[in-house]
Amino acid sequence: MSHTLGIRQAQKQKTRQAFLEAALALLEEQSLSSLGLREVTRAVGVAPTAFYRHFRSTADLGVALVDEALGSLHPMVRTTVSTTGDSSERIVGAVELIARHVEAFPAHVRFIARERHGGVQPVREAIRDQLARFAQEVKAELAKDPQAADWSDDDLLMLAHLYVDQMLITASLFLETLEASPEERARVTRLATRQLRLISIGRAHWQD
């Protein structure tokens, strides 16, 4: 019996993931507010009624996509806000990491960039909440810096939000250059590096 339940659970998870992947592919060319349920189920190859075994609505599907898309950003935190090693090298490494992330997950980045201010309220709120939690993680990393010993919680959180926003801005910039010339990608890399360096300089001298 337990073996049968395990097979059913695995199949259910596989179908759920198929819905997420199909929706993400369809959202390459449209917003979530215009995505139809039948459009998604047709792409997966199941009856429309099967959708409701996994999601309450397309908004619920969108919230699940938020969890998946932003969950893949977490590995970038330590590199971007790390206090170890040479500052310039850290910044260059962080920009390269963001560029690689965009190349690996362009649909995720495009989805978040489009829906962050999109027309589906539960998804906007889910993105906002995820980014707020993300900022708290960044804040915890920043607090490990001995130079942050005298920083207030509010200032640390403000800096954390700057880093989170800048990571999203940088990701969006690289998204626009996926098919651009090497010269354009180099320009975006320089711009992103300068922007992170500006935050880093402000971080080092904030207490001054």
VOGU-3710 file (C-alpha; in Angstrom, 3 decimals, decimal comma):
1> mshtlgirqa> 0,000/0,000/0,000  2,753/2,454/0,953  4,558/1,690/-2,315  1,377/2,471/-4,281  0,888/5,721/-2,363  4,494/6,631/-3,076  3,992/6,091/-6,807  0,808/8,170/-6,776  2,500/10,966/-4,872  5,423/10,976/-7,291
11> qkqktrqafl> 3,034/11,098/-10,256  1,093/13,943/-8,643  4,295/15,894/-8,095  5,363/15,221/-11,678  2,047/16,562/-13,002  2,254/19,619/-10,751  5,747/20,359/-12,064  4,470/19,931/-15,610  1,869/22,633/-14,929  4,567/24,978/-13,595
21> eaalalleeq> 6,853/24,401/-16,578  4,021/24,782/-19,092  2,834/28,013/-17,475  6,358/29,401/-17,374  6,807/28,670/-21,073  3,480/30,311/-21,947  4,364/33,342/-19,833  7,378/34,037/-22,016  5,029/35,921/-24,341  2,229/37,136/-22,065
31> slsslglrev> 1,356/38,230/-18,541  -0,227/35,998/-15,924  -3,445/38,048/-15,969  -4,034/37,003/-19,584  -3,135/33,318/-19,089  -6,092/30,972/-19,448  -6,576/27,764/-17,491  -7,448/25,791/-20,614  -4,316/27,121/-22,282  -2,202/25,621/-19,502
41> travgvapta> -4,011/22,272/-19,367  -3,816/21,950/-23,155  -0,043/22,486/-22,974  0,255/19,773/-20,302  -2,101/17,444/-22,166  -4,681/16,917/-19,423  -8,349/17,761/-18,916  -9,131/21,178/-17,373  -10,585/19,496/-14,281  -7,148/18,014/-13,529
51> fyrhfrstad> -5,807/21,501/-12,896  -7,840/21,840/-9,688  -6,181/18,815/-8,135  -3,036/20,936/-7,905  -4,022/24,626/-7,878  -7,092/26,620/-6,875  -6,685/29,139/-9,702  -4,143/30,562/-12,141  -3,271/33,082/-9,403  -2,448/30,150/-7,107
61> lgvalvdeal> -0,299/28,708/-9,898  1,442/32,083/-10,150  2,218/32,103/-6,434  3,806/28,658/-6,814  5,908/30,025/-9,670  7,052/32,871/-7,413  8,280/30,343/-4,847  10,139/28,423/-7,545  11,600/31,486/-9,281  12,817/33,346/-6,212
71> gslhpmvrtt> 13,961/30,183/-4,488  16,654/29,898/-7,147  18,054/33,314/-6,154  19,142/32,358/-2,646  22,586/31,008/-3,603  23,563/34,504/-4,773  23,190/36,093/-1,322  26,494/35,139/0,261  28,561/36,045/-2,790  26,914/39,420/-3,286
81> vsttgdsser> 27,163/40,628/0,325  30,211/38,672/1,485  32,814/40,558/3,515  35,710/38,193/2,829  38,376/38,751/0,191  39,077/41,716/-2,042  36,064/44,029/-2,524  36,583/44,506/-6,279  36,947/40,770/-6,835  33,786/40,093/-4,821
91> ivgaveliar> 31,803/42,548/-6,892  33,084/41,131/-10,193  32,264/37,639/-8,954  28,768/38,694/-7,886  28,010/40,248/-11,291  29,272/37,128/-13,067  27,116/34,964/-10,796  24,010/37,011/-11,588  24,779/36,835/-15,323  25,120/33,026/-15,132
101> hveafpahvr> 21,886/32,806/-13,163  20,026/34,739/-15,867  21,471/32,472/-18,553  20,357/29,404/-16,568  16,886/30,678/-15,540  15,792/33,377/-18,025  12,101/32,475/-17,793  12,156/32,785/-13,997  13,810/36,200/-14,154  11,395/37,402/-16,838
111> fiarerhggv> 8,388/36,185/-14,838  9,437/38,032/-11,664  10,353/41,202/-13,557  6,975/41,253/-15,309  4,728/40,178/-12,434  6,366/42,208/-9,653  4,125/45,086/-10,691  1,624/43,006/-12,668  -2,138/42,768/-12,491  -2,525/39,688/-10,275
121> qpvreairdq> -2,611/40,864/-6,672  -1,829/37,550/-4,901  1,261/37,178/-7,087  2,395/40,761/-6,462  1,981/40,173/-2,732  3,838/36,851/-2,912  6,773/38,524/-4,688  6,778/41,360/-2,165  6,733/38,933/0,770  9,462/36,758/-0,729
131> larfaqevka> 11,689/39,774/-1,365  11,092/40,979/2,200  12,211/37,582/3,536  15,105/37,660/1,114  16,152/41,063/2,498  16,060/39,648/6,019  18,468/36,904/4,915  20,783/39,507/3,390  20,541/41,574/6,573  21,636/38,557/8,626
141> elakdpqaad> 24,688/38,168/6,372  25,525/41,878/6,592  25,319/41,776/10,378  28,273/39,349/10,400  30,540/42,126/9,116  32,573/43,569/12,052  32,138/47,010/10,455  28,382/46,644/10,956  28,691/46,345/14,730  27,366/49,863/15,306
151> wsdddllmla> 24,752/49,784/12,574  21,092/49,998/13,601  18,677/47,279/12,495  16,866/49,808/10,313  20,073/50,804/8,511  21,101/47,184/7,990  17,685/46,367/6,559  17,835/49,442/4,312  21,182/48,254/2,950  19,826/44,731/2,526
161> hlyvdqmlit> 16,939/46,041/0,419  19,426/48,015/-1,701  21,328/44,810/-2,455  18,151/42,847/-3,214  16,820/45,560/-5,519  20,185/45,849/-7,241  20,357/42,089/-7,822  16,953/42,224/-9,497  17,931/45,282/-11,557  21,154/43,609/-12,654
171> aslfletlea> 19,313/40,395/-13,537  16,827/42,379/-15,640  19,663/44,164/-17,439  21,336/40,866/-18,318  17,985/39,431/-19,408  17,766/42,125/-22,070  21,228/41,225/-23,403  20,805/37,459/-23,825  20,820/37,874/-27,602  22,824/41,112/-27,682
181> speerarvtr> 26,326/41,657/-28,991  29,379/40,963/-26,809  29,964/44,712/-26,692  26,491/45,350/-25,256  26,905/42,605/-22,665  30,262/44,085/-21,701  28,629/47,490/-21,292  25,948/46,034/-19,018  28,596/44,182/-17,018  30,526/47,428/-16,464
191> latrqlrlis> 27,361/49,261/-15,460  26,279/46,550/-13,019  29,775/46,432/-11,526  29,823/50,208/-11,019  26,395/50,180/-9,407  27,375/47,469/-6,919  30,656/49,265/-6,248  28,725/52,445/-5,416  26,642/50,557/-2,848  29,809/48,979/-1,454
201> igrahwqd> 31,511/52,377/-1,054  28,464/53,778/0,678  28,382/50,713/2,941  32,025/51,239/3,941  31,579/54,927/4,775  28,035/55,081/6,106  29,179/55,561/9,692  31,533/58,382/8,658
//
